[in-house]
């Protein structure tokens, strides 16, 4: 069927399994909106392209399916570049489709004109391409969706000239059949695991889809494990040989020094995982990762390009052959975990009691989206989780304003499953306008604001560097009145018991509820 290409794109995305589009229409991308309703796509109208991008990110993390955005040329693309960078750094499947001007070399001064729009997006994406024809647009969309499924999922950007979007185009072809390797011959590489006395696994976000296999491997080899923040819940809290998400604790290096084999699965062991230059081990190191570029970095050792499921499946098959001589001391592990919790409580006083009370108030299947805030920094290390992929944090790019719009996208993705946003008082104001979208959608979404009245983490860092704190205290609005102005519910509980009651009620409300917490709530209880 011949349609304008803009309409064809929506039909193609629906055919490829996309159900939701996040974005904002404008005169330069309106052709992409021509086919949305006819194709049967749900469109979520954000208040700012940054919000649309974070929503798509949250949706993708919650569902495992690509988050897709429609944005305009120039400022629209610039506004979404922060979420694009966040999705790139945290391996989130995101596809951004924008319009672009038909010609820029000869005609300056056009509306929304940039010197190099594709090049700008290329700085925060896996790739950014221009589709000059309908065939190129179809091919690039299929390439993006294929790579998001088979390779490490990272942001893709496709831009299409306005005249090409407006022109009538023939229909798209069928989707290719995709397959990925599921077996891995690694006996020679892993003979050492059968001889290891203290094998230690590190599970990252790339292993979150194979939590059952990860637990089985840990038990089969009597191994111990850390998880990264992105890997929280892969090994359920309470497992006797779990060191937790505590790699960033400085003395975790001492634990790693005791291992005689370290196996990293689905993690690049980046700066935001470790916050130090070296892992701390002095033993053989084996790493499984899907991305060749990531394998080229990091500790010296044996690096194998494969999916986590292939590696863990083969390890399970080999477990009976290898056996295990491991002798990790469960009491030692429990002692270290308790020590680290006490360290966090001492470093960030007053947060742990609130986090514990909040966790008790939430159902175990709750999906949490956090912002760059001291509350999240503490809770990320010690909030016990019994399932993976349920705490989402903007780790790599470290963007403020992430939590609420990402939680909106996540809630759209998981439906009746509980979802909560946790933001700081400063970061919340980056994207507070997306409260309007949450109200329009009628989402049962508790939005928790941790209000210490300042940029607390920056102030602490300045003091540690012997810099007089400067520009770290801001004037906050009345958050509850602000929420009510948007049509949301609000509450400012004074005790932990009152907070728990408010949170439980917010999970079933007819719309979002802003819950304003101040740092004295724990002392009031």
BELVENRA-V105394 format. One record per residue. N is the residue number from 1. RES is the residue in one small letter. PHI is phi as a letter, one per 20 degrees, with the letter a starting at -180 (* if undefined). Layout:
N&RES&PHI + N&RES&PHI
This chain:
1&x&* + 2&x&e + 3&x&b + 4&x&g + 5&x&g + 6&x&g + 7&x&f + 8&x&g + 9&x&f + 10&x&f + 11&x&f + 12&x&f + 13&x&f + 14&x&f + 15&x&f + 16&x&e + 17&x&n + 18&x&e + 19&x&d + 20&x&c + 21&x&d + 22&x&d + 23&x&r + 24&x&b + 25&x&f + 26&x&b + 27&x&f + 28&x&e + 29&x&c + 30&x&f + 31&x&f + 32&x&f + 33&x&e + 34&x&f + 35&x&d + 36&x&f + 37&x&f + 38&x&f + 39&x&f + 40&x&n + 41&x&e + 42&x&e + 43&x&d + 44&x&d + 45&x&e + 46&x&e + 47&x&e + 48&x&b + 49&x&f + 50&x&f + 51&x&f + 52&x&f + 53&x&f + 54&x&f + 55&x&f + 56&x&f + 57&x&f + 58&x&f + 59&x&f + 60&x&f + 61&x&f + 62&x&f + 63&x&d + 64&x&n + 65&x&e + 66&x&f + 67&x&e + 68&x&d + 69&x&c + 70&x&d + 71&x&c + 72&x&e + 73&x&f + 74&x&m + 75&x&f + 76&x&f + 77&x&f + 78&x&g + 79&x&f + 80&x&e + 81&x&f + 82&x&f + 83&x&f + 84&x&f + 85&x&f + 86&x&f + 87&x&f + 88&x&f + 89&x&f + 90&x&d + 91&x&l + 92&x&d + 93&x&f + 94&x&c + 95&x&c + 96&x&d + 97&x&d + 98&x&c + 99&x&e + 100&x&b + 101&x&f + 102&x&f + 103&x&b + 104&x&c + 105&x&f + 106&x&e + 107&x&c + 108&x&e + 109&x&m + 110&x&f + 111&x&g + 112&x&m + 113&x&f + 114&x&c + 115&x&f + 116&x&b + 117&x&f + 118&x&f + 119&x&f + 120&x&f + 121&x&f + 122&x&f + 123&x&f + 124&x&c + 125&x&c + 126&x&f + 127&x&b + 128&x&c + 129&x&c + 130&x&d + 131&x&d + 132&x&e + 133&x&c + 134&x&f + 135&x&f + 136&x&f + 137&x&f + 138&x&f + 139&x&f + 140&x&f + 141&x&f + 142&x&f + 143&x&f + 144&x&f + 145&x&f + 146&x&f + 147&x&f + 148&x&f + 149&x&e + 150&x&e + 151&x&d + 152&x&f + 153&x&f + 154&x&b + 155&x&g + 156&x&d + 157&x&c + 158&x&c + 159&x&d + 160&x&c + 161&x&g + 162&x&g + 163&x&f + 164&x&f + 165&x&f + 166&x&f + 167&x&f + 168&x&f + 169&x&c + 170&x&f + 171&x&f + 172&x&e + 173&x&e + 174&x&f + 175&x&e + 176&x&f + 177&x&e + 178&x&d + 179&x&b + 180&x&c + 181&x&f + 182&x&d + 183&x&d + 184&x&b + 185&x&e + 186&x&c + 187&x&g + 188&x&f + 189&x&f + 190&x&d + 191&x&g + 192&x&f + 193&x&f + 194&x&f + 195&x&e + 196&x&f + 197&x&e + 198&x&c + 199&x&f + 200&x&c + 201&x&e + 202&x&c + 203&x&d + 204&x&d + 205&x&g + 206&x&f + 207&x&d + 208&x&f + 209&x&e + 210&x&c + 211&x&f + 212&x&f + 213&x&f + 214&x&f + 215&x&f + 216&x&f + 217&x&f + 218&x&g + 219&x&f + 220&x&f + 221&x&d + 222&x&l + 223&x&e + 224&x&d + 225&x&b + 226&x&d + 227&x&c + 228&x&f + 229&x&g + 230&x&f + 231&x&e + 232&x&g + 233&x&n + 234&x&g + 235&x&d + 236&x&g + 237&x&g + 238&x&n + 239&x&f + 240&x&f + 241&x&d + 242&x&d + 243&x&e + 244&x&n + 245&x&e + 246&x&d + 247&x&g + 248&x&f + 249&x&f + 250&x&g + 251&x&e + 252&x&f + 253&x&f + 254&x&f + 255&x&f + 256&x&f + 257&x&f + 258&x&e + 259&x&f + 260&x&d + 261&x&a + 262&x&d + 263&x&c + 264&x&d + 265&x&c + 266&x&m + 267&x&b + 268&x&e + 269&x&l + 270&x&e + 271&x&g + 272&x&f + 273&x&e + 274&x&d + 275&x&l + 276&x&b + 277&x&f + 278&x&c + 279&x&f + 280&x&o + 281&x&e + 282&x&c + 283&x&d + 284&x&g + 285&x&c + 286&x&c + 287&x&c + 288&x&d + 289&x&b + 290&x&e + 291&x&d + 292&x&f + 293&x&f + 294&x&f + 295&x&f + 296&x&f + 297&x&d + 298&x&n + 299&x&f + 300&x&f + 301&x&r + 302&x&e + 303&x&d + 304&x&c + 305&x&e + 306&x&a + 307&x&f + 308&x&f + 309&x&f + 310&x&f + 311&x&f + 312&x&f + 313&x&f + 314&x&f + 315&x&f + 316&x&f + 317&x&f + 318&x&e + 319&x&g + 320&x&f + 321&x&f + 322&x&e + 323&x&m + 324&x&b + 325&x&d + 326&x&f + 327&x&b + 328&x&f + 329&x&e + 330&x&g + 331&x&f + 332&x&f + 333&x&f + 334&x&f + 335&x&f + 336&x&f + 337&x&f + 338&x&f + 339&x&f + 340&x&f + 341&x&f + 342&x&f + 343&x&f + 344&x&f + 345&x&f + 346&x&f + 347&x&f + 348&x&c + 349&x&f + 350&x&n + 351&x&e + 352&x&g + 353&x&f + 354&x&f + 355&x&f + 356&x&f + 357&x&f + 358&x&f + 359&x&f + 360&x&f + 361&x&e + 362&x&d + 363&x&f + 364&x&f + 365&x&e + 366&x&f + 367&x&e + 368&x&d + 369&x&d + 370&x&d + 371&x&d + 372&x&f + 373&x&b + 374&x&f + 375&x&g + 376&x&f + 377&x&g + 378&x&f + 379&x&f + 380&x&g + 381&x&f + 382&x&c + 383&x&f + 384&x&f + 385&x&c + 386&x&d + 387&x&b + 388&x&e + 389&x&m + 390&x&c + 391&x&c + 392&x&d + 393&x&c + 394&x&f + 395&x&f + 396&x&f + 397&x&f + 398&x&m + 399&x&e + 400&x&f + 401&x&n + 402&x&f + 403&x&g + 404&x&f + 405&x&f + 406&x&f + 407&x&f + 408&x&f + 409&x&f + 410&x&f + 411&x&f + 412&x&f + 413&x&f + 414&x&d + 415&x&m + 416&x&f + 417&x&f + 418&x&f + 419&x&c + 420&x&c + 421&x&d + 422&x&c + 423&x&c + 424&x&e + 425&x&f + 426&x&e + 427&x&f + 428&x&g + 429&x&f + 430&x&f + 431&x&c + 432&x&g + 433&x&f + 434&x&f + 435&x&g + 436&x&f + 437&x&f + 438&x&f + 439&x&f + 440&x&g + 441&x&e + 442&x&m + 443&x&e + 444&x&f + 445&x&c + 446&x&f + 447&x&d + 448&x&e + 449&x&d + 450&x&e + 451&x&d + 452&x&d + 453&x&m + 454&x&a + 455&x&e + 456&x&f + 457&x&f + 458&x&f + 459&x&f + 460&x&f + 461&x&f + 462&x&f + 463&x&f + 464&x&f + 465&x&e + 466&x&l + 467&x&d + 468&x&f + 469&x&g + 470&x&c + 471&x&l + 472&x&d + 473&x&d + 474&x&c + 475&x&e + 476&x&e + 477&x&f + 478&x&f + 479&x&f + 480&x&f + 481&x&f + 482&x&f + 483&x&f + 484&x&f + 485&x&f + 486&x&e + 487&x&n + 488&x&e + 489&x&f + 490&x&b + 491&x&b + 492&x&c + 493&x&f + 494&x&d + 495&x&c + 496&x&f + 497&x&f + 498&x&f + 499&x&g + 500&x&f + 501&x&f + 502&x&f + 503&x&f + 504&x&f + 505&x&f + 506&x&f + 507&x&f + 508&x&d + 509&x&f + 510&x&e + 511&x&a + 512&x&f + 513&x&c + 514&x&e + 515&x&d + 516&x&e + 517&x&d + 518&x&d + 519&x&f + 520&x&e + 521&x&f + 522&x&f + 523&x&f + 524&x&f + 525&x&e
